[in-house]
Amino acid sequence: MSKAIDFYFDFSSPYGYFASTRIDDLAAEYERKVNWHPLLLGAVFKTTGGVPLPMVPLKGEYAYRDFERTARFHGIPFRRPANFPLATQLAARAMLWVREQHGEAKAVEFAKAVYRAYFVDGVNIADTDAIASIAAAQGLDAASVIDGANSAPVKERLKGDVEAAMARGVFGSPFVIVDGEPFWGFDRFDQLEALLKDGKI
Amino acid sequence: MSKAIDFYFDFSSPYGYFASTRIDDLAAEYERKVNWHPLLLGAVFKTTGGVPLPMVPLKGEYAYRDFERTARFHGIPFRRPANFPLATQLAARAMLWVREQHGEAKAVEFAKAVYRAYFVDGVNIADTDAIASIAAAQGLDAASVIDGANSAPVKERLKGDVEAAMARGVFGSPFVIVDGEPFWGFDRFDQLEALLKDGKI
């Protein structure tokens, strides 16, 4: 089997969410595995000087329109969240803890549920109770997930993961690396697919 | 005939160049006219706090790779210019003067020649002699083009055009507005085409 696809995303990123609805099917089509890596864009932006799109003059209004139009264009359910962007440390750490305790498949299921809660159901995923509810709905023990997410080793793990991602050149969400080739943005999935299909691009 | 497509671009923008190789054919397919508007991203970035892509940590290296890969993917001739980015006032003003004196078709021909010189032939288009040569190769009187480009009314016109673009929400290159719908980026040409085809998106 060929090398895995590394998929980096921030839970507060609409384009990361769009990518999360497609990456597994795309990978499966070309017999690839996907490794899901939650990111903290806030930490990345400290290095790149980046600013969340909606806070940039002129770009902000366009960004909201593009989120909704891109969702329609690709047939992805989307509702503009009231709280946007928001802190995603808790969600990211909870995902790492779920992976550690229950494996990759369960962690990915949890991640998809978090994204859906935020970008479809309007849930404030920065809220501890919200993450607990999502965990419970996934058949996980909510209290353990929250405790685990807030534990020192998981916090350190996430910090290390984000640093490792930046060391590989990751600076946005979604960001995909496959066979050493980096792709930034859901709008590069056409080029990503070309690489998977042809082995080069 | 339906309303024209407004196409905004900076002569130093690779994605603007890619878009310039496609916009006229795309418009023709849906019986639309294109109005070409040269922009000065430097002036726009003063408002948005934007920075040229290659100067952003992490993003910079990726940007060059993405320029080349996107060109290959779409089959567009491209060679990374030695001087990048560079000042595009002279090229933009020259285009406005050519339009004033010789009409839209000649101005668009000139614009395409400037883009090709920069992104295919490696010409430094910030240089007065280079713009003069391009003008001459287009059958224009080089000295008149340079004098016209440096005249006060043309300078004022470009300043006003850039301000008018920003007032419409334009903040990047390429930027297309059609039937009131804004599209930022060559990677939104799929959505632009959907609007032209279906009348909505």
Interface residues (C-beta under 8 A of the other chain):
Chain A: V44 T47 T48 G49 G50 V51 V56 P57 L58 K59 E61 Y62 R65 D66 R69 T70 R72 F73 M166 G169 V170 F171 G172 P182 W184 G185 D187 R188 D190 Q191 A194 I201
Chain B: V44 T47 T48 G49 G50 V51 V56 P57 L58 K59 E61 Y62 R65 D66 R69 T70 R72 F73 M166 G169 V170 F171 G172 P182 W184 G185 D187 R188 D190 Q191 A194 I201
